[in-house]
Amino acid sequence: MSRRARAGPVAACGLAVAVTMLAAQQPYRSRTDLVSVYATVTDKTGRLVLDLTKADFEVRDNGKVQPLTYFSNDIQPITIVVMLDRSGSMEENFSLVEQASERFVDKLLPADRARIGNFSRQIVISPPGFTGNQELLLRVLREEMQPVGPSPVWTAVDRSITALLHEEGRRVVLLFTDGHDAPRPGQVYTELKDVIRRAEVDEVMVYTVGLADTDSVTSSWVRSNGFQPVQVSVSRRQVVKPDPGLRRLADQSGGGYFELTWGDDLGATFTRVADELHHQYALAFPPPKLDGDVHKLDVKVLRPGLTARARRSYVAESR
């Protein structure tokens, strides 16, 4: 028997033990003995900072510093719903959205799992289960997008959170939209505050990409030319900003907010989101008490010039 063959069972046994130990250390959402926080850290230029240690972080629960009992800067797998806007104003440029989404799928790692969603007259999330099969996800992007229609933005996020409920580990929604919440009559209406509350309670991180667009605005008035009134009309282009609720949702849940125009590189932004998700710090601490209340979280980096972005609250309840 070769030396490699003799070593096989021993190596396999060692690997199994290592995996078991790692699983025991992971701060899963369903554990009531730890509050899990994922933090993205950037410098003043917006560049990701990847070399921090546990001693560089301070986490406060309702203003009180908490002892961190878990810390990791290893790459963490993600389970994600990529939700895309199919409203009428997106139709002309949707090929750009598809290409950017394809770049995001290409950046998924072997341990990541995803589903692709789109919203218009319906809210569709495919395939039926989360998968790491990139070819399948790309096929959904290229072949299963529905025709354009209304824009039920908040209900689409709500359904995305529902799709993630039975998944363990780090759960994420990536939303791309250019408009405001505008469901058609008869569609389910969901308020932003309810979506923010769900993201808080169910511990789902939401990344939002808001697309600013331009619209033509015509101003008219009447003036005299000395003989008779003359109507004057002037058209100008006006920037239509994304719904400010997109930033609120991202900030509260610990995700990121990006505001773009059609002239920006959408693919670069989707790639940035993938890079962020793969380079977040995992922190955890024992909750001071499980009182059923909402606790305010404040995550800071002690090194000067760095900023941490993480969720801002959690619900201290047993599961």
matplotlib code that plots the C-alpha trace (Angstrom):
import matplotlib.pyplot as plt

x = [0.0, 1.4, 2.1, -0.7, -3.2, -2.3, -2.6, -6.1, -8.3, -6.3, -6.6, -10.3, -10.8, -8.8, -10.9, -14.1, -13.0, -12.0, -15.3, -17.2, -15.2, -15.8, -19.5, -19.7, -18.0, -20.2, -22.6, -25.8, -28.8, -30.9, -28.6, -30.0, -26.7, -25.0, -25.9, -24.2, -23.1, -21.4, -19.4, -18.0, -15.0, -13.7, -11.1, -11.7, -11.4, -14.0, -11.5, -12.2, -10.0, -9.2, -6.5, -8.3, -8.3, -10.9, -9.1, -9.8, -13.6, -15.9, -19.6, -22.1, -25.6, -27.9, -24.8, -22.8, -19.6, -20.0, -17.3, -16.8, -16.8, -16.5, -14.5, -13.6, -12.2, -12.4, -14.5, -18.1, -20.5, -23.7, -27.3, -28.8, -31.8, -30.9, -34.2, -34.5, -36.9, -38.9, -41.0, -41.6, -38.9, -36.3, -37.2, -34.8, -31.7, -32.5, -29.8, -27.3, -29.0, -28.7, -25.0, -24.3, -26.2, -24.3, -21.0, -22.4, -23.2, -19.7, -18.3, -20.2, -18.0, -18.5, -20.1, -22.5, -26.1, -28.5, -31.9, -32.8, -36.0, -37.8, -40.9, -43.5, -47.1, -45.9, -43.0, -41.1, -38.0, -36.2, -35.2, -37.4, -34.4, -31.2, -28.3, -24.6, -25.1, -24.0, -25.2, -28.7, -28.7, -27.5, -30.3, -32.8, -31.4, -31.4, -34.6, -37.1, -37.5, -41.2, -42.6, -42.4, -45.2, -45.8, -43.2, -44.1, -40.7, -41.3, -43.5, -40.7, -38.2, -40.7, -41.1, -37.3, -37.0, -39.7, -37.7, -34.6, -36.4, -35.5, -31.8, -29.0, -25.9, -25.6, -28.7, -28.8, -31.1, -29.6, -32.2, -31.8, -34.5, -34.8, -38.2, -40.5, -42.9, -45.8, -47.9, -50.8, -54.4, -55.0, -51.4, -50.3, -49.2, -46.4, -45.2, -41.5, -41.6, -42.9, -40.0, -37.4, -39.0, -38.9, -35.2, -34.5, -36.4, -35.4, -31.8, -31.6, -29.0, -30.4, -28.2, -29.9, -28.9, -31.0, -30.9, -31.3, -32.9, -33.7, -37.1, -38.3, -40.1, -41.8, -42.5, -45.0, -45.9, -47.5, -45.8, -46.6, -44.7, -46.0, -49.1, -50.7, -50.0, -47.6, -47.3, -43.7, -42.7, -39.3, -38.3, -35.4, -34.1, -34.6, -32.9, -35.3, -33.7, -34.4, -36.7, -34.8, -36.3, -33.7, -30.9, -32.9, -33.5, -29.8, -28.5, -30.8, -30.1, -26.3, -26.2, -24.9, -26.6, -25.3, -26.8, -26.1, -27.2, -27.4, -24.1, -22.3, -20.7, -23.4, -21.3, -18.6, -21.1, -22.5, -18.9, -18.2, -21.2, -19.9, -16.4, -18.0, -20.0, -17.0, -14.8, -17.0, -16.0, -18.1, -18.5, -20.7, -21.4, -23.8, -26.9, -27.1, -30.7, -33.5, -36.2, -38.0, -37.1, -35.3, -31.7, -29.6, -26.3, -23.3, -20.2, -17.0, -13.5, -10.9, -8.2, -8.4, -9.8, -11.9, -15.6, -17.6, -21.0, -23.2, -26.8, -28.1, -30.4, -31.5, -34.5, -33.4, -35.8, -35.4, -36.2]
y = [0.0, 3.4, 6.1, 8.3, 5.5, 4.7, 8.4, 8.7, 7.5, 9.5, 12.7, 12.2, 11.7, 14.9, 16.8, 15.6, 16.7, 20.1, 20.6, 19.6, 22.0, 24.9, 24.2, 24.3, 27.7, 29.3, 31.9, 30.6, 32.8, 30.2, 30.1, 32.1, 32.3, 34.6, 37.8, 37.5, 40.7, 40.9, 44.1, 45.7, 47.9, 50.6, 53.4, 57.0, 56.2, 53.5, 50.6, 47.4, 46.8, 43.1, 42.9, 43.7, 41.6, 41.2, 43.8, 46.4, 46.2, 47.6, 46.5, 48.2, 46.8, 49.6, 51.7, 49.1, 47.5, 43.8, 41.0, 39.4, 35.6, 34.9, 36.6, 35.6, 37.3, 34.2, 34.2, 33.5, 31.7, 33.5, 32.6, 35.3, 36.4, 38.8, 40.7, 42.7, 45.4, 44.8, 48.0, 49.7, 52.3, 49.5, 48.0, 49.9, 49.2, 45.8, 44.1, 46.2, 44.8, 41.2, 41.7, 43.2, 40.3, 37.8, 39.3, 38.9, 35.2, 34.7, 36.0, 33.5, 31.0, 27.2, 27.4, 30.3, 29.6, 31.9, 32.4, 35.0, 37.1, 39.7, 41.7, 43.2, 41.9, 39.0, 38.4, 35.4, 33.8, 31.0, 28.2, 26.5, 26.1, 27.9, 26.6, 27.1, 26.0, 29.1, 27.7, 27.3, 30.8, 32.3, 30.5, 32.1, 35.5, 35.0, 33.1, 33.6, 37.3, 38.4, 41.2, 44.7, 46.1, 47.7, 48.1, 46.5, 47.2, 46.6, 43.5, 42.0, 42.5, 41.0, 37.9, 37.7, 37.6, 34.9, 32.8, 33.0, 32.2, 28.5, 29.1, 29.1, 31.3, 34.7, 35.6, 38.4, 40.2, 42.2, 44.6, 46.5, 49.1, 52.4, 53.5, 54.0, 51.5, 51.5, 48.2, 48.0, 47.9, 44.5, 43.7, 43.2, 46.5, 46.3, 49.3, 50.1, 50.1, 46.5, 45.4, 47.1, 45.4, 42.0, 42.4, 43.3, 40.4, 37.7, 39.0, 39.4, 41.8, 43.9, 45.5, 48.1, 49.5, 52.6, 53.9, 57.7, 58.5, 61.7, 62.9, 65.7, 68.6, 71.3, 74.7, 77.1, 80.7, 83.6, 86.8, 89.8, 90.6, 94.1, 93.3, 90.1, 87.4, 84.7, 81.3, 80.2, 76.6, 75.4, 71.8, 70.7, 67.4, 66.7, 64.0, 61.6, 60.3, 56.7, 56.3, 57.3, 54.2, 52.1, 53.7, 53.4, 49.6, 49.0, 51.0, 49.4, 45.8, 46.3, 46.0, 48.7, 51.3, 52.3, 55.1, 54.9, 56.3, 54.4, 55.8, 54.2, 50.7, 48.5, 45.4, 47.0, 47.8, 44.2, 43.0, 45.3, 43.9, 40.3, 41.4, 43.0, 40.0, 37.7, 40.0, 40.8, 40.3, 37.9, 39.0, 37.6, 38.2, 36.8, 38.9, 40.6, 39.4, 38.0, 40.5, 40.4, 44.1, 45.7, 46.4, 49.1, 47.9, 50.1, 48.6, 50.7, 50.2, 51.5, 52.2, 55.8, 56.6, 53.4, 52.9, 49.8, 49.1, 46.6, 46.1, 48.6, 46.6, 43.1, 41.6, 39.9, 37.0, 33.3, 31.2]
z = [0.0, -0.9, 1.7, 0.2, 0.4, 4.1, 4.9, 3.3, 6.3, 8.8, 6.7, 6.2, 9.9, 10.6, 8.1, 9.6, 13.1, 11.7, 10.0, 13.1, 15.3, 12.8, 12.7, 16.5, 16.4, 13.7, 15.1, 13.5, 13.5, 15.3, 18.4, 21.3, 23.2, 20.6, 18.7, 15.3, 13.5, 10.1, 9.5, 6.3, 7.0, 4.6, 4.7, 3.8, 0.0, 0.3, -0.1, 1.8, 4.8, 5.3, 8.0, 11.2, 14.4, 17.2, 19.2, 16.5, 17.1, 19.7, 19.8, 22.0, 22.9, 24.0, 24.6, 26.7, 25.4, 24.9, 25.1, 21.7, 22.1, 18.3, 15.6, 12.1, 9.0, 6.9, 3.7, 4.8, 2.5, 1.6, 0.7, -1.5, -3.5, -6.4, -7.0, -10.2, -11.2, -14.4, -14.4, -17.7, -17.2, -17.1, -20.5, -22.7, -20.6, -19.1, -21.1, -18.9, -15.8, -17.1, -17.9, -14.4, -12.7, -14.8, -13.4, -9.9, -10.5, -11.9, -8.6, -6.5, -4.7, -4.5, -1.0, -2.0, -3.0, -4.8, -6.5, -9.0, -8.6, -10.7, -10.1, -12.3, -12.6, -10.5, -8.1, -9.3, -7.6, -9.5, -9.4, -6.7, -4.3, -3.6, -5.7, -6.4, -10.1, -12.0, -15.3, -13.9, -12.5, -15.7, -17.6, -15.3, -16.0, -19.8, -20.3, -17.4, -17.0, -17.2, -19.4, -18.0, -15.8, -12.4, -9.6, -6.2, -4.7, -1.0, -1.6, -3.7, -0.8, 1.6, -0.6, -0.8, 3.0, 3.1, 0.6, 3.0, 6.2, 6.5, 5.4, 7.9, 8.0, 6.4, 4.4, 1.9, -0.5, -3.4, -4.8, -8.1, -8.9, -10.7, -9.4, -6.5, -5.0, -7.5, -7.3, -9.7, -8.2, -6.9, -6.1, -2.5, -0.9, 1.6, 3.6, 3.9, 7.7, 7.7, 5.5, 7.7, 10.7, 9.0, 8.0, 11.7, 13.2, 10.7, 10.5, 6.7, 5.2, 2.4, -0.3, -2.5, -5.8, -6.7, -10.2, -10.7, -14.0, -15.9, -17.0, -19.2, -17.5, -19.4, -17.9, -19.6, -19.0, -20.9, -21.8, -24.0, -27.1, -27.1, -29.2, -27.8, -25.2, -26.3, -24.6, -24.0, -23.2, -22.2, -21.7, -19.4, -18.1, -14.4, -12.3, -10.6, -7.5, -6.2, -3.3, -0.1, 1.6, -0.3, 1.8, 5.0, 4.4, 3.6, 6.5, 9.1, 8.0, 7.6, 3.9, 1.5, -0.7, -4.1, -6.2, -10.0, -13.3, -16.6, -17.6, -14.7, -14.8, -13.3, -13.5, -11.4, -8.6, -8.6, -8.5, -5.5, -3.7, -4.2, -2.9, 0.2, 1.0, 0.7, 3.0, 5.9, 9.5, 11.6, 15.2, 18.0, 21.7, 24.3, 24.6, 28.0, 28.3, 26.2, 27.0, 23.7, 23.0, 20.1, 21.2, 19.5, 18.0, 17.4, 15.8, 15.7, 14.5, 16.9, 14.3, 13.1, 9.7, 9.3, 9.2, 10.0, 8.5, 10.2, 11.2, 13.7, 15.9, 16.9, 18.7, 21.9, 22.0, 22.3, 19.3]

ax = plt.figure().add_subplot(projection="3d")
ax.plot(x, y, z, "-o")
ax.set_aspect("equal")
plt.show()
